[in-house]
Amino acid sequence: MSTAHPTAPKIVFVGAGSVVFTQGLLADLFAFDELKSAHIALHDIDAERLATARAAAEYIAAERGARPRVTAHADRREALEGADFVINIVQVGMGEATRTDFEVPARYGLRQTIGDTLGVGGIFRALRTFPLLKALGEDIAEVCPDAWLLNYTNPMAMNVQYLAEATGLTRVVGLCHSVYWTIQGLCELLKVPYEEVTYQAAGVNHQAWVLRLEHEGADLHPRLDALIAEDPQLRRRVRMDMYRRLGHYPTETSEHSSEYVPWYLHHDSEIDRLRLPVGAYLGIVDENVAEYERTRDALACGAPLTVEGTMEYAPQIIHSMVTGTPRTVYGNVPNHGLIENLPARGTVEVPCLVDSAGLQPTRIGSLPPQLAALNRAYLSTTDLVVRAATEDDPRHIRHAAMADPATAATLRVEEIWQLCDDMVRAHGDRLQPGLRGALAP
């Protein structure tokens, strides 16, 4: 990073109009004394949301006793000039595109819960995000080549692999709170303090696995097993079902986890048994819009906002790199041998040491074979989506959907191709030109 202002870094938010998430990150940033004078540069293409983000940033700074320099930019390259850190939280197409991701597949009988990682929803969320990532990567390479890109935009594994292969940027890490909140949830369930627990997880984003969970040197898994055995309601969750059968606890919610395997969403009885909320993410989208509008209106009339920290990784990474304070976070990075029995090109989620030297991922070795088998299926779909864009080959969109476990379990191959044609038409010019239009087998 720049050495000119080591304790006043320039932190750029791309997609700052995602105001609720921006607020949480700013609250975390300003909780660090060393970051209270940072330059916060906000960028969004929506003028109203950008103005709201700026007002929120100034409000949070005042509440936290911070004196940052806050600037707002409609022009992305202007925002990026001299950046030390770039936080990407863009959602291309917003709620309208997300609704398409659910409603078109639903007409074919394809069920999704969140739709942001794998499946048809994940595939097309990636394809409409890639053009933005390519342009952003080119801007960073020209305007702030030493900056770290901290990506929160899903689908994480597809986006990080695409950034590595299409932009050549190397200071990139994908960030997700799923490992942290999984361990927090397990600690609450097991009634042990999070601060006293030692753990390790690894795998792929939204399908990583708890490999070690200990309290005062004792393995906590026998206690978890006993709780599950005693409580039939606990067993009515996908992640508990997967844990019992695979021997390792998955680091995402049951709603997420159900979408990455072929076993659950295709069966009415499993949806009932495991209480799966099909289409759940559309409610989250609506609530995010409502929360944004409440924030906008509160700021406009001078009403107080609740300012709460979120324990996200990006502020911790920035603090560690600026101050040299060592921390371990979970990051999504190109594999390159970190997990030996997963593809080298794939993006893996592993513990990473962060300090003034940068971000250093932990080499895990091999995952248990049953876990690696599922992760490889996930990464196969991911790789085909990335190749569709980097090779400008629309057939790979269909190949990705054919390889996707939940899609393949539900639809005939002809339906998969027809669905992809419908999705390409529905998203239209959000996709790169070579990937548009219907395609005969």
C-alpha positions, 0 to 999 in steps of 0.5 A: 500500500501507499506509504505516504499516509500509512495511518490515513489510508484511502478506502474506496467503496465501489457500490456504496449505495448498498447503504446498509452494508456500507454502514456496517463496514464504516462502523467497524472501520471507525471503531479503530482509532488508527482509521478515524482519519481515513479518506473514505471515497464513496462511488455509486452510479445511483445519485440518490443512493450515493448521496444517502451513503455520504450522509450515512458515512458522515453521521457514523463518523460523528457517532464514532468520534471519527474525523475522516475525509468523506468524498462521493464520486459518480466517476469510478476512476476519480474515486479510485485515484490514489486508493490503498484499499478498494471494497467492492459491494456492487450488485449488478441489476439489483433486485430486478435482476435477482427476481429474474434469477428466481422467477424464470427457473421457477417456471421450469420447476427449479427451486432455489433458496438464495441463488447467489453462489451456484445454480442458475441464479449463481451462474447468471449473477456471475455473468452479469457481474463479470463485465463490471469486474473487468472494467474495475480491474482495468481501472485499478491496474491503471489508477491504483495498482498497489491497492488491495481489492477486497471483494464482497460481491457474490458469487464469491468463488466465480468472481475471484477466479474471474478477477485472477484470470481476466484482470491479472490483479494479484492483490485480491481477496474475497471476503465472507462472514460465513465461517465467523458466524458459523463458529459463533452459532456453534459456540452459542449452541454448545454454550462455550465462549467464542473467545475460548474456542480454537477452530479451523475451517477450509473448503470453498465459499459457502461450502467450507467445512469445520475441520477443528473445533476445540475448547480448552484443548478438548474436541467439541464434536462429541458434545455437538453429536450428543445435542443432535441426538437429543433434539429431533428439531436440530436434525431438521436442518440441512447443515445438521443432516450434512454434518451427520452424514459427512462428518464435518459441519458446513460453514453456511446456513441450511438455505445456502447449503441445500443449493449446492448438492443434488439431494434436497430441493428436488424432493417435496418431502425433504423440503418439509422435513428440513424446513427449507424456505424456497425463494427465501432471498426475494424476501431479503431483497425486499427487506434490504430495499425497505431498510435503505428507504428507512435509512434515507428518510431518517437521514433526510429528517435528522432522525437518529440511526442505529450504528452497530459494528458487524465484525466484518473482515475488511476493516480488520484487514485494513487495520492489520495492514496499516498498523502491522497488527497480526490477525487471522481472517478467512479469505477466498483466494486462488488455490495454487496448492493450498488445498491439494485435492481441489483444482489449482485454478479454483478459488478456495476459502482458507485461514489467512494471516494478515499484517503489514506484509499483506495477506498470507493464506494457510496451506491446508493439505488435503481435505477429507475425500468426501468433502473434496468430492463435493467441493470439486463438483462446486468448482467444476460449475464455477470453472465453466462459468468463468470459462464462458466469459474468458473464452467468450463461449456461450456453450459453457453457460449451458455446460455449467448448468448441466454440471450444477448438482441441484440443476442436474437433479431437477431438470432434463438436459433439454430443459436446462438448455431452454432455461439458459436460453430464457435466462440469457434473453431475460438478462439481455445486455447485462451480459457481454455481447458474445454470450447473448442470444439463444443457442441450439445444442 
